[in-house]
Amino acid sequence: MMWLFVKIFLQNLKFYSELKGTPFASSIILGGAGSFAAFLVSGLTEWNIGDHEVITMVWFIVGLNYAVYKIYVK
């Protein structure tokens, strides 16, 4: 599970570095990476993976970053 989280975070940083020149896309991806980092930090004190509302929002933000990257790369 930890490998998955590290891979997602590194992928978000890769997306940001590739779309740095696009203001709107880079802002969305940077915000998504920041919120994912906040999720990981808050997981140190609570069990976030089992909370349905929290994990749904996390997967939505991860999917949003992938979708924005796919749209702007094409």
mmJSON file of the N, C-alpha and C atoms, coordinates in Angstrom:
{"data_MODEL":{"atom_site":{
"group_PDB":["ATOM","ATOM","ATOM","ATOM","ATOM","ATOM","ATOM","ATOM","ATOM","ATOM","ATOM","ATOM","ATOM","ATOM","ATOM","ATOM","ATOM","ATOM","ATOM","ATOM","ATOM","ATOM","ATOM","ATOM","ATOM","ATOM","ATOM","ATOM","ATOM","ATOM","ATOM","ATOM","ATOM","ATOM","ATOM","ATOM","ATOM","ATOM","ATOM","ATOM","ATOM","ATOM","ATOM","ATOM","ATOM","ATOM","ATOM","ATOM","ATOM","ATOM","ATOM","ATOM","ATOM","ATOM","ATOM","ATOM","ATOM","ATOM","ATOM","ATOM","ATOM","ATOM","ATOM","ATOM","ATOM","ATOM","ATOM","ATOM","ATOM","ATOM","ATOM","ATOM","ATOM","ATOM","ATOM","ATOM","ATOM","ATOM","ATOM","ATOM","ATOM","ATOM","ATOM","ATOM","ATOM","ATOM","ATOM","ATOM","ATOM","ATOM","ATOM","ATOM","ATOM","ATOM","ATOM","ATOM","ATOM","ATOM","ATOM","ATOM","ATOM","ATOM","ATOM","ATOM","ATOM","ATOM","ATOM","ATOM","ATOM","ATOM","ATOM","ATOM","ATOM","ATOM","ATOM","ATOM","ATOM","ATOM","ATOM","ATOM","ATOM","ATOM","ATOM","ATOM","ATOM","ATOM","ATOM","ATOM","ATOM","ATOM","ATOM","ATOM","ATOM","ATOM","ATOM","ATOM","ATOM","ATOM","ATOM","ATOM","ATOM","ATOM","ATOM","ATOM","ATOM","ATOM","ATOM","ATOM","ATOM","ATOM","ATOM","ATOM","ATOM","ATOM","ATOM","ATOM","ATOM","ATOM","ATOM","ATOM","ATOM","ATOM","ATOM","ATOM","ATOM","ATOM","ATOM","ATOM","ATOM","ATOM","ATOM","ATOM","ATOM","ATOM","ATOM","ATOM","ATOM","ATOM","ATOM","ATOM","ATOM","ATOM","ATOM","ATOM","ATOM","ATOM","ATOM","ATOM","ATOM","ATOM","ATOM","ATOM","ATOM","ATOM","ATOM","ATOM","ATOM","ATOM","ATOM","ATOM","ATOM","ATOM","ATOM","ATOM","ATOM","ATOM","ATOM","ATOM","ATOM","ATOM","ATOM","ATOM","ATOM","ATOM","ATOM","ATOM","ATOM","ATOM","ATOM","ATOM","ATOM","ATOM"],
"id":[1,2,3,4,5,6,7,8,9,10,11,12,13,14,15,16,17,18,19,20,21,22,23,24,25,26,27,28,29,30,31,32,33,34,35,36,37,38,39,40,41,42,43,44,45,46,47,48,49,50,51,52,53,54,55,56,57,58,59,60,61,62,63,64,65,66,67,68,69,70,71,72,73,74,75,76,77,78,79,80,81,82,83,84,85,86,87,88,89,90,91,92,93,94,95,96,97,98,99,100,101,102,103,104,105,106,107,108,109,110,111,112,113,114,115,116,117,118,119,120,121,122,123,124,125,126,127,128,129,130,131,132,133,134,135,136,137,138,139,140,141,142,143,144,145,146,147,148,149,150,151,152,153,154,155,156,157,158,159,160,161,162,163,164,165,166,167,168,169,170,171,172,173,174,175,176,177,178,179,180,181,182,183,184,185,186,187,188,189,190,191,192,193,194,195,196,197,198,199,200,201,202,203,204,205,206,207,208,209,210,211,212,213,214,215,216,217,218,219,220,221,222],
"type_symbol":["N","C","C","N","C","C","N","C","C","N","C","C","N","C","C","N","C","C","N","C","C","N","C","C","N","C","C","N","C","C","N","C","C","N","C","C","N","C","C","N","C","C","N","C","C","N","C","C","N","C","C","N","C","C","N","C","C","N","C","C","N","C","C","N","C","C","N","C","C","N","C","C","N","C","C","N","C","C","N","C","C","N","C","C","N","C","C","N","C","C","N","C","C","N","C","C","N","C","C","N","C","C","N","C","C","N","C","C","N","C","C","N","C","C","N","C","C","N","C","C","N","C","C","N","C","C","N","C","C","N","C","C","N","C","C","N","C","C","N","C","C","N","C","C","N","C","C","N","C","C","N","C","C","N","C","C","N","C","C","N","C","C","N","C","C","N","C","C","N","C","C","N","C","C","N","C","C","N","C","C","N","C","C","N","C","C","N","C","C","N","C","C","N","C","C","N","C","C","N","C","C","N","C","C","N","C","C","N","C","C","N","C","C","N","C","C","N","C","C","N","C","C"],
"label_atom_id":["N","CA","C","N","CA","C","N","CA","C","N","CA","C","N","CA","C","N","CA","C","N","CA","C","N","CA","C","N","CA","C","N","CA","C","N","CA","C","N","CA","C","N","CA","C","N","CA","C","N","CA","C","N","CA","C","N","CA","C","N","CA","C","N","CA","C","N","CA","C","N","CA","C","N","CA","C","N","CA","C","N","CA","C","N","CA","C","N","CA","C","N","CA","C","N","CA","C","N","CA","C","N","CA","C","N","CA","C","N","CA","C","N","CA","C","N","CA","C","N","CA","C","N","CA","C","N","CA","C","N","CA","C","N","CA","C","N","CA","C","N","CA","C","N","CA","C","N","CA","C","N","CA","C","N","CA","C","N","CA","C","N","CA","C","N","CA","C","N","CA","C","N","CA","C","N","CA","C","N","CA","C","N","CA","C","N","CA","C","N","CA","C","N","CA","C","N","CA","C","N","CA","C","N","CA","C","N","CA","C","N","CA","C","N","CA","C","N","CA","C","N","CA","C","N","CA","C","N","CA","C","N","CA","C","N","CA","C","N","CA","C","N","CA","C","N","CA","C","N","CA","C","N","CA","C","N","CA","C"],
"label_alt_id":[null,null,null,null,null,null,null,null,null,null,null,null,null,null,null,null,null,null,null,null,null,null,null,null,null,null,null,null,null,null,null,null,null,null,null,null,null,null,null,null,null,null,null,null,null,null,null,null,null,null,null,null,null,null,null,null,null,null,null,null,null,null,null,null,null,null,null,null,null,null,null,null,null,null,null,null,null,null,null,null,null,null,null,null,null,null,null,null,null,null,null,null,null,null,null,null,null,null,null,null,null,null,null,null,null,null,null,null,null,null,null,null,null,null,null,null,null,null,null,null,null,null,null,null,null,null,null,null,null,null,null,null,null,null,null,null,null,null,null,null,null,null,null,null,null,null,null,null,null,null,null,null,null,null,null,null,null,null,null,null,null,null,null,null,null,null,null,null,null,null,null,null,null,null,null,null,null,null,null,null,null,null,null,null,null,null,null,null,null,null,null,null,null,null,null,null,null,null,null,null,null,null,null,null,null,null,null,null,null,null,null,null,null,null,null,null,null,null,null,null,null,null],
"label_comp_id":["MET","MET","MET","MET","MET","MET","TRP","TRP","TRP","LEU","LEU","LEU","PHE","PHE","PHE","VAL","VAL","VAL","LYS","LYS","LYS","ILE","ILE","ILE","PHE","PHE","PHE","LEU","LEU","LEU","GLN","GLN","GLN","ASN","ASN","ASN","LEU","LEU","LEU","LYS","LYS","LYS","PHE","PHE","PHE","TYR","TYR","TYR","SER","SER","SER","GLU","GLU","GLU","LEU","LEU","LEU","LYS","LYS","LYS","GLY","GLY","GLY","THR","THR","THR","PRO","PRO","PRO","PHE","PHE","PHE","ALA","ALA","ALA","SER","SER","SER","SER","SER","SER","ILE","ILE","ILE","ILE","ILE","ILE","LEU","LEU","LEU","GLY","GLY","GLY","GLY","GLY","GLY","ALA","ALA","ALA","GLY","GLY","GLY","SER","SER","SER","PHE","PHE","PHE","ALA","ALA","ALA","ALA","ALA","ALA","PHE","PHE","PHE","LEU","LEU","LEU","VAL","VAL","VAL","SER","SER","SER","GLY","GLY","GLY","LEU","LEU","LEU","THR","THR","THR","GLU","GLU","GLU","TRP","TRP","TRP","ASN","ASN","ASN","ILE","ILE","ILE","GLY","GLY","GLY","ASP","ASP","ASP","HIS","HIS","HIS","GLU","GLU","GLU","VAL","VAL","VAL","ILE","ILE","ILE","THR","THR","THR","MET","MET","MET","VAL","VAL","VAL","TRP","TRP","TRP","PHE","PHE","PHE","ILE","ILE","ILE","VAL","VAL","VAL","GLY","GLY","GLY","LEU","LEU","LEU","ASN","ASN","ASN","TYR","TYR","TYR","ALA","ALA","ALA","VAL","VAL","VAL","TYR","TYR","TYR","LYS","LYS","LYS","ILE","ILE","ILE","TYR","TYR","TYR","VAL","VAL","VAL","LYS","LYS","LYS"],
"label_asym_id":["A","A","A","A","A","A","A","A","A","A","A","A","A","A","A","A","A","A","A","A","A","A","A","A","A","A","A","A","A","A","A","A","A","A","A","A","A","A","A","A","A","A","A","A","A","A","A","A","A","A","A","A","A","A","A","A","A","A","A","A","A","A","A","A","A","A","A","A","A","A","A","A","A","A","A","A","A","A","A","A","A","A","A","A","A","A","A","A","A","A","A","A","A","A","A","A","A","A","A","A","A","A","A","A","A","A","A","A","A","A","A","A","A","A","A","A","A","A","A","A","A","A","A","A","A","A","A","A","A","A","A","A","A","A","A","A","A","A","A","A","A","A","A","A","A","A","A","A","A","A","A","A","A","A","A","A","A","A","A","A","A","A","A","A","A","A","A","A","A","A","A","A","A","A","A","A","A","A","A","A","A","A","A","A","A","A","A","A","A","A","A","A","A","A","A","A","A","A","A","A","A","A","A","A","A","A","A","A","A","A","A","A","A","A","A","A","A","A","A","A","A","A"],
"label_entity_id":["1","1","1","1","1","1","1","1","1","1","1","1","1","1","1","1","1","1","1","1","1","1","1","1","1","1","1","1","1","1","1","1","1","1","1","1","1","1","1","1","1","1","1","1","1","1","1","1","1","1","1","1","1","1","1","1","1","1","1","1","1","1","1","1","1","1","1","1","1","1","1","1","1","1","1","1","1","1","1","1","1","1","1","1","1","1","1","1","1","1","1","1","1","1","1","1","1","1","1","1","1","1","1","1","1","1","1","1","1","1","1","1","1","1","1","1","1","1","1","1","1","1","1","1","1","1","1","1","1","1","1","1","1","1","1","1","1","1","1","1","1","1","1","1","1","1","1","1","1","1","1","1","1","1","1","1","1","1","1","1","1","1","1","1","1","1","1","1","1","1","1","1","1","1","1","1","1","1","1","1","1","1","1","1","1","1","1","1","1","1","1","1","1","1","1","1","1","1","1","1","1","1","1","1","1","1","1","1","1","1","1","1","1","1","1","1","1","1","1","1","1","1"],
"label_seq_id":[1,1,1,2,2,2,3,3,3,4,4,4,5,5,5,6,6,6,7,7,7,8,8,8,9,9,9,10,10,10,11,11,11,12,12,12,13,13,13,14,14,14,15,15,15,16,16,16,17,17,17,18,18,18,19,19,19,20,20,20,21,21,21,22,22,22,23,23,23,24,24,24,25,25,25,26,26,26,27,27,27,28,28,28,29,29,29,30,30,30,31,31,31,32,32,32,33,33,33,34,34,34,35,35,35,36,36,36,37,37,37,38,38,38,39,39,39,40,40,40,41,41,41,42,42,42,43,43,43,44,44,44,45,45,45,46,46,46,47,47,47,48,48,48,49,49,49,50,50,50,51,51,51,52,52,52,53,53,53,54,54,54,55,55,55,56,56,56,57,57,57,58,58,58,59,59,59,60,60,60,61,61,61,62,62,62,63,63,63,64,64,64,65,65,65,66,66,66,67,67,67,68,68,68,69,69,69,70,70,70,71,71,71,72,72,72,73,73,73,74,74,74],
"pdbx_PDB_ins_code":[null,null,null,null,null,null,null,null,null,null,null,null,null,null,null,null,null,null,null,null,null,null,null,null,null,null,null,null,null,null,null,null,null,null,null,null,null,null,null,null,null,null,null,null,null,null,null,null,null,null,null,null,null,null,null,null,null,null,null,null,null,null,null,null,null,null,null,null,null,null,null,null,null,null,null,null,null,null,null,null,null,null,null,null,null,null,null,null,null,null,null,null,null,null,null,null,null,null,null,null,null,null,null,null,null,null,null,null,null,null,null,null,null,null,null,null,null,null,null,null,null,null,null,null,null,null,null,null,null,null,null,null,null,null,null,null,null,null,null,null,null,null,null,null,null,null,null,null,null,null,null,null,null,null,null,null,null,null,null,null,null,null,null,null,null,null,null,null,null,null,null,null,null,null,null,null,null,null,null,null,null,null,null,null,null,null,null,null,null,null,null,null,null,null,null,null,null,null,null,null,null,null,null,null,null,null,null,null,null,null,null,null,null,null,null,null,null,null,null,null,null,null],
"Cartn_x":[0.829,0.0,0.875,1.951,2.853,3.504,3.837,4.418,3.427,2.153,1.123,1.052,1.08,1.005,2.235,3.405,4.631,4.581,4.134,4.039,3.062,1.918,0.938,1.524,2.198,2.775,3.869,4.729,5.778,5.187,4.12,3.452,2.856,2.279,1.745,2.847,3.991,5.104,5.621,5.61,6.001,5.015,3.731,2.714,2.939,3.217,3.437,4.659,5.735,6.94,6.75,5.946,5.701,4.728,3.814,2.817,3.07,4.306,4.635,4.293,4.386,4.107,2.632,1.769,0.323,-0.263,-0.688,-1.09,-2.247,-3.331,-4.506,-4.228,-3.647,-3.393,-2.369,-1.313,-0.296,-0.847,-1.768,-2.384,-3.245,-4.03,-4.873,-4.013,-2.975,-2.128,-1.35,-0.851,-0.133,-1.063,-2.288,-3.271,-3.626,-3.747,-4.028,-2.888,-1.655,-0.492,-0.419,-0.743,-0.754,-1.826,-2.999,-4.068,-3.76,-3.085,-2.691,-1.637,-0.702,0.296,-0.37,-1.381,-2.115,-2.857,-3.398,-4.06,-3.07,-1.869,-0.868,-0.422,-0.264,0.156,-0.952,-2.196,-3.297,-3.515,-3.076,-3.185,-2.253,-1.323,-0.442,-1.173,-2.262,-2.981,-4.371,-4.912,-6.217,-6.179,-7.234,-7.34,-8.23,-7.63,-8.389,-8.851,-8.149,-8.471,-9.834,-10.219,-11.492,-12.676,-12.422,-13.497,-13.935,-15.162,-15.659,-15.598,-15.994,-16.021,-14.623,-13.681,-12.309,-11.655,-11.746,-11.064,-11.711,-13.015,-13.663,-13.116,-12.937,-12.365,-10.919,-10.149,-8.752,-8.69,-9.488,-9.441,-9.979,-10.93,-11.421,-10.319,-9.573,-8.496,-7.376,-7.047,-6.025,-6.487,-7.727,-8.274,-8.347,-8.653,-8.695,-7.32,-6.286,-4.93,-4.566,-4.889,-4.608,-5.398,-6.663,-7.494,-6.971,-6.589,-6.048,-4.759,-3.935,-2.684,-2.957,-3.864,-4.197,-4.776,-5.612,-6.231,-5.188,-4.302,-3.343,-2.143,-1.838,-0.73,-1.136,-2.381,-2.856,-3.029],
"Cartn_y":[-1.188,0.0,1.254,1.183,2.326,2.574,1.509,1.642,2.332,1.988,2.613,4.114,4.516,5.93,6.694,6.1,6.743,6.879,5.844,5.874,6.952,7.079,8.107,9.498,9.713,11.018,11.371,10.418,10.668,10.914,10.221,10.427,11.83,12.308,13.669,14.701,14.484,15.404,15.372,14.2,14.087,14.855,14.697,15.422,16.931,17.379,18.815,19.318,18.563,19.021,19.06,18.171,18.173,19.27,19.659,20.674,22.002,22.261,23.473,24.747,24.723,25.9,26.189,25.258,25.441,25.867,27.135,27.645,26.884,26.649,26.015,24.559,23.808,22.387,22.193,22.994,22.829,23.188,24.15,24.51,23.382,22.758,21.642,20.479,20.164,19.028,19.309,20.533,20.875,20.844,21.319,21.253,19.821,18.975,17.556,16.869,17.193,16.611,17.088,18.357,18.888,18.255,18.057,17.429,15.957,15.298,13.915,13.831,14.785,14.834,15.094,15.969,16.233,14.987,14.217,12.965,11.997,11.914,11.005,11.454,12.752,13.259,13.071,13.328,13.148,11.679,10.802,9.372,8.89,9.729,9.352,9.332,10.091,10.169,9.556,9.273,8.642,7.557,6.775,5.71,6.212,6.869,7.504,6.535,5.44,4.534,3.881,3.677,3.042,3.987,5.285,6.267,6.495,6.148,6.163,7.548,8.58,9.92,10.413,10.139,10.611,9.89,8.581,7.831,8.061,8.334,8.672,9.987,10.957,12.24,12.073,11.245,11.02,10.397,9.361,8.713,9.63,10.498,11.471,12.447,12.934,13.887,13.22,11.985,11.259,11.068,10.679,10.508,11.821,12.907,14.217,14.612,14.337,14.652,13.856,12.591,11.766,12.26,12.646,13.12,14.444,15.359,16.641,16.419,15.532,15.242,14.665,13.708,13.105,14.119,15.025,16.033,16.996,17.483,18.49,17.926,16.665,16.081,15.837,15.448,15.231,16.563],
"Cartn_z":[0.0,0.0,0.0,0.751,0.801,-0.565,-1.284,-2.611,-3.55,-3.447,-4.272,-4.007,-2.752,-2.41,-2.907,-2.767,-3.251,-4.767,-5.445,-6.909,-7.381,-6.732,-7.097,-6.882,-5.767,-5.483,-6.493,-6.814,-7.807,-9.189,-9.521,-10.807,-10.888,-9.786,-9.76,-9.96,-9.356,-9.539,-10.976,-11.595,-13.003,-13.888,-13.621,-14.377,-14.257,-13.048,-12.829,-13.593,-13.566,-14.251,-15.764,-16.304,-17.751,-18.187,-17.308,-17.662,-16.954,-16.576,-15.833,-16.605,-17.923,-18.731,-18.943,-18.625,-18.789,-17.442,-17.313,-15.996,-15.347,-16.08,-15.463,-15.083,-16.004,-15.754,-14.639,-14.647,-13.609,-12.231,-12.173,-10.886,-10.348,-11.223,-10.797,-10.313,-11.066,-10.702,-9.426,-9.267,-8.038,-6.825,-7.009,-5.92,-5.567,-6.585,-6.338,-5.612,-6.004,-5.329,-3.875,-3.658,-2.289,-1.427,-2.002,-1.215,-0.954,-1.903,-1.669,-0.569,-0.562,0.51,1.859,1.873,3.116,3.589,2.649,2.998,3.654,3.095,3.662,5.047,5.232,6.539,7.568,7.184,8.137,8.451,7.564,7.824,8.918,9.338,10.442,11.779,11.879,13.148,13.107,11.923,11.803,10.744,10.723,9.726,8.605,7.619,6.536,5.468,5.274,4.184,4.405,5.624,5.919,5.897,5.869,5.848,4.408,4.099,2.726,2.087,2.814,2.241,1.903,2.78,2.57,1.404,1.357,0.309,-1.055,-1.09,-2.353,-2.895,-2.03,-2.454,-2.92,-2.252,-2.648,-4.03,-4.283,-5.601,-6.69,-6.349,-7.32,-7.713,-6.74,-7.02,-7.807,-7.477,-8.241,-9.68,-9.857,-11.206,-11.968,-11.278,-11.912,-12.435,-11.666,-12.121,-13.366,-13.372,-14.554,-15.763,-15.566,-16.668,-17.224,-16.355,-16.813,-17.588,-17.104,-17.805,-19.191,-19.282,-20.569,-21.545,-21.059,-21.931,-22.469,-21.604,-22.042,-22.784,-22.612,-23.356,-24.803,-25.027,-26.405,-27.055],
"occupancy":[1.0,1.0,1.0,1.0,1.0,1.0,1.0,1.0,1.0,1.0,1.0,1.0,1.0,1.0,1.0,1.0,1.0,1.0,1.0,1.0,1.0,1.0,1.0,1.0,1.0,1.0,1.0,1.0,1.0,1.0,1.0,1.0,1.0,1.0,1.0,1.0,1.0,1.0,1.0,1.0,1.0,1.0,1.0,1.0,1.0,1.0,1.0,1.0,1.0,1.0,1.0,1.0,1.0,1.0,1.0,1.0,1.0,1.0,1.0,1.0,1.0,1.0,1.0,1.0,1.0,1.0,1.0,1.0,1.0,1.0,1.0,1.0,1.0,1.0,1.0,1.0,1.0,1.0,1.0,1.0,1.0,1.0,1.0,1.0,1.0,1.0,1.0,1.0,1.0,1.0,1.0,1.0,1.0,1.0,1.0,1.0,1.0,1.0,1.0,1.0,1.0,1.0,1.0,1.0,1.0,1.0,1.0,1.0,1.0,1.0,1.0,1.0,1.0,1.0,1.0,1.0,1.0,1.0,1.0,1.0,1.0,1.0,1.0,1.0,1.0,1.0,1.0,1.0,1.0,1.0,1.0,1.0,1.0,1.0,1.0,1.0,1.0,1.0,1.0,1.0,1.0,1.0,1.0,1.0,1.0,1.0,1.0,1.0,1.0,1.0,1.0,1.0,1.0,1.0,1.0,1.0,1.0,1.0,1.0,1.0,1.0,1.0,1.0,1.0,1.0,1.0,1.0,1.0,1.0,1.0,1.0,1.0,1.0,1.0,1.0,1.0,1.0,1.0,1.0,1.0,1.0,1.0,1.0,1.0,1.0,1.0,1.0,1.0,1.0,1.0,1.0,1.0,1.0,1.0,1.0,1.0,1.0,1.0,1.0,1.0,1.0,1.0,1.0,1.0,1.0,1.0,1.0,1.0,1.0,1.0,1.0,1.0,1.0,1.0,1.0,1.0,1.0,1.0,1.0,1.0,1.0,1.0],
"B_iso_or_equiv":[0.0,0.0,0.0,0.0,0.0,0.0,0.0,0.0,0.0,0.0,0.0,0.0,0.0,0.0,0.0,0.0,0.0,0.0,0.0,0.0,0.0,0.0,0.0,0.0,0.0,0.0,0.0,0.0,0.0,0.0,0.0,0.0,0.0,0.0,0.0,0.0,0.0,0.0,0.0,0.0,0.0,0.0,0.0,0.0,0.0,0.0,0.0,0.0,0.0,0.0,0.0,0.0,0.0,0.0,0.0,0.0,0.0,0.0,0.0,0.0,0.0,0.0,0.0,0.0,0.0,0.0,0.0,0.0,0.0,0.0,0.0,0.0,0.0,0.0,0.0,0.0,0.0,0.0,0.0,0.0,0.0,0.0,0.0,0.0,0.0,0.0,0.0,0.0,0.0,0.0,0.0,0.0,0.0,0.0,0.0,0.0,0.0,0.0,0.0,0.0,0.0,0.0,0.0,0.0,0.0,0.0,0.0,0.0,0.0,0.0,0.0,0.0,0.0,0.0,0.0,0.0,0.0,0.0,0.0,0.0,0.0,0.0,0.0,0.0,0.0,0.0,0.0,0.0,0.0,0.0,0.0,0.0,0.0,0.0,0.0,0.0,0.0,0.0,0.0,0.0,0.0,0.0,0.0,0.0,0.0,0.0,0.0,0.0,0.0,0.0,0.0,0.0,0.0,0.0,0.0,0.0,0.0,0.0,0.0,0.0,0.0,0.0,0.0,0.0,0.0,0.0,0.0,0.0,0.0,0.0,0.0,0.0,0.0,0.0,0.0,0.0,0.0,0.0,0.0,0.0,0.0,0.0,0.0,0.0,0.0,0.0,0.0,0.0,0.0,0.0,0.0,0.0,0.0,0.0,0.0,0.0,0.0,0.0,0.0,0.0,0.0,0.0,0.0,0.0,0.0,0.0,0.0,0.0,0.0,0.0,0.0,0.0,0.0,0.0,0.0,0.0,0.0,0.0,0.0,0.0,0.0,0.0],
"pdbx_formal_charge":[null,null,null,null,null,null,null,null,null,null,null,null,null,null,null,null,null,null,null,null,null,null,null,null,null,null,null,null,null,null,null,null,null,null,null,null,null,null,null,null,null,null,null,null,null,null,null,null,null,null,null,null,null,null,null,null,null,null,null,null,null,null,null,null,null,null,null,null,null,null,null,null,null,null,null,null,null,null,null,null,null,null,null,null,null,null,null,null,null,null,null,null,null,null,null,null,null,null,null,null,null,null,null,null,null,null,null,null,null,null,null,null,null,null,null,null,null,null,null,null,null,null,null,null,null,null,null,null,null,null,null,null,null,null,null,null,null,null,null,null,null,null,null,null,null,null,null,null,null,null,null,null,null,null,null,null,null,null,null,null,null,null,null,null,null,null,null,null,null,null,null,null,null,null,null,null,null,null,null,null,null,null,null,null,null,null,null,null,null,null,null,null,null,null,null,null,null,null,null,null,null,null,null,null,null,null,null,null,null,null,null,null,null,null,null,null,null,null,null,null,null,null],
"auth_seq_id":[1,1,1,2,2,2,3,3,3,4,4,4,5,5,5,6,6,6,7,7,7,8,8,8,9,9,9,10,10,10,11,11,11,12,12,12,13,13,13,14,14,14,15,15,15,16,16,16,17,17,17,18,18,18,19,19,19,20,20,20,21,21,21,22,22,22,23,23,23,24,24,24,25,25,25,26,26,26,27,27,27,28,28,28,29,29,29,30,30,30,31,31,31,32,32,32,33,33,33,34,34,34,35,35,35,36,36,36,37,37,37,38,38,38,39,39,39,40,40,40,41,41,41,42,42,42,43,43,43,44,44,44,45,45,45,46,46,46,47,47,47,48,48,48,49,49,49,50,50,50,51,51,51,52,52,52,53,53,53,54,54,54,55,55,55,56,56,56,57,57,57,58,58,58,59,59,59,60,60,60,61,61,61,62,62,62,63,63,63,64,64,64,65,65,65,66,66,66,67,67,67,68,68,68,69,69,69,70,70,70,71,71,71,72,72,72,73,73,73,74,74,74],
"auth_comp_id":["MET","MET","MET","MET","MET","MET","TRP","TRP","TRP","LEU","LEU","LEU","PHE","PHE","PHE","VAL","VAL","VAL","LYS","LYS","LYS","ILE","ILE","ILE","PHE","PHE","PHE","LEU","LEU","LEU","GLN","GLN","GLN","ASN","ASN","ASN","LEU","LEU","LEU","LYS","LYS","LYS","PHE","PHE","PHE","TYR","TYR","TYR","SER","SER","SER","GLU","GLU","GLU","LEU","LEU","LEU","LYS","LYS","LYS","GLY","GLY","GLY","THR","THR","THR","PRO","PRO","PRO","PHE","PHE","PHE","ALA","ALA","ALA","SER","SER","SER","SER","SER","SER","ILE","ILE","ILE","ILE","ILE","ILE","LEU","LEU","LEU","GLY","GLY","GLY","GLY","GLY","GLY","ALA","ALA","ALA","GLY","GLY","GLY","SER","SER","SER","PHE","PHE","PHE","ALA","ALA","ALA","ALA","ALA","ALA","PHE","PHE","PHE","LEU","LEU","LEU","VAL","VAL","VAL","SER","SER","SER","GLY","GLY","GLY","LEU","LEU","LEU","THR","THR","THR","GLU","GLU","GLU","TRP","TRP","TRP","ASN","ASN","ASN","ILE","ILE","ILE","GLY","GLY","GLY","ASP","ASP","ASP","HIS","HIS","HIS","GLU","GLU","GLU","VAL","VAL","VAL","ILE","ILE","ILE","THR","THR","THR","MET","MET","MET","VAL","VAL","VAL","TRP","TRP","TRP","PHE","PHE","PHE","ILE","ILE","ILE","VAL","VAL","VAL","GLY","GLY","GLY","LEU","LEU","LEU","ASN","ASN","ASN","TYR","TYR","TYR","ALA","ALA","ALA","VAL","VAL","VAL","TYR","TYR","TYR","LYS","LYS","LYS","ILE","ILE","ILE","TYR","TYR","TYR","VAL","VAL","VAL","LYS","LYS","LYS"],
"auth_asym_id":["A","A","A","A","A","A","A","A","A","A","A","A","A","A","A","A","A","A","A","A","A","A","A","A","A","A","A","A","A","A","A","A","A","A","A","A","A","A","A","A","A","A","A","A","A","A","A","A","A","A","A","A","A","A","A","A","A","A","A","A","A","A","A","A","A","A","A","A","A","A","A","A","A","A","A","A","A","A","A","A","A","A","A","A","A","A","A","A","A","A","A","A","A","A","A","A","A","A","A","A","A","A","A","A","A","A","A","A","A","A","A","A","A","A","A","A","A","A","A","A","A","A","A","A","A","A","A","A","A","A","A","A","A","A","A","A","A","A","A","A","A","A","A","A","A","A","A","A","A","A","A","A","A","A","A","A","A","A","A","A","A","A","A","A","A","A","A","A","A","A","A","A","A","A","A","A","A","A","A","A","A","A","A","A","A","A","A","A","A","A","A","A","A","A","A","A","A","A","A","A","A","A","A","A","A","A","A","A","A","A","A","A","A","A","A","A","A","A","A","A","A","A"],
"auth_atom_id":["N","CA","C","N","CA","C","N","CA","C","N","CA","C","N","CA","C","N","CA","C","N","CA","C","N","CA","C","N","CA","C","N","CA","C","N","CA","C","N","CA","C","N","CA","C","N","CA","C","N","CA","C","N","CA","C","N","CA","C","N","CA","C","N","CA","C","N","CA","C","N","CA","C","N","CA","C","N","CA","C","N","CA","C","N","CA","C","N","CA","C","N","CA","C","N","CA","C","N","CA","C","N","CA","C","N","CA","C","N","CA","C","N","CA","C","N","CA","C","N","CA","C","N","CA","C","N","CA","C","N","CA","C","N","CA","C","N","CA","C","N","CA","C","N","CA","C","N","CA","C","N","CA","C","N","CA","C","N","CA","C","N","CA","C","N","CA","C","N","CA","C","N","CA","C","N","CA","C","N","CA","C","N","CA","C","N","CA","C","N","CA","C","N","CA","C","N","CA","C","N","CA","C","N","CA","C","N","CA","C","N","CA","C","N","CA","C","N","CA","C","N","CA","C","N","CA","C","N","CA","C","N","CA","C","N","CA","C","N","CA","C","N","CA","C","N","CA","C","N","CA","C","N","CA","C","N","CA","C"],
"pdbx_PDB_model_num":[1,1,1,1,1,1,1,1,1,1,1,1,1,1,1,1,1,1,1,1,1,1,1,1,1,1,1,1,1,1,1,1,1,1,1,1,1,1,1,1,1,1,1,1,1,1,1,1,1,1,1,1,1,1,1,1,1,1,1,1,1,1,1,1,1,1,1,1,1,1,1,1,1,1,1,1,1,1,1,1,1,1,1,1,1,1,1,1,1,1,1,1,1,1,1,1,1,1,1,1,1,1,1,1,1,1,1,1,1,1,1,1,1,1,1,1,1,1,1,1,1,1,1,1,1,1,1,1,1,1,1,1,1,1,1,1,1,1,1,1,1,1,1,1,1,1,1,1,1,1,1,1,1,1,1,1,1,1,1,1,1,1,1,1,1,1,1,1,1,1,1,1,1,1,1,1,1,1,1,1,1,1,1,1,1,1,1,1,1,1,1,1,1,1,1,1,1,1,1,1,1,1,1,1,1,1,1,1,1,1,1,1,1,1,1,1,1,1,1,1,1,1]
}}}
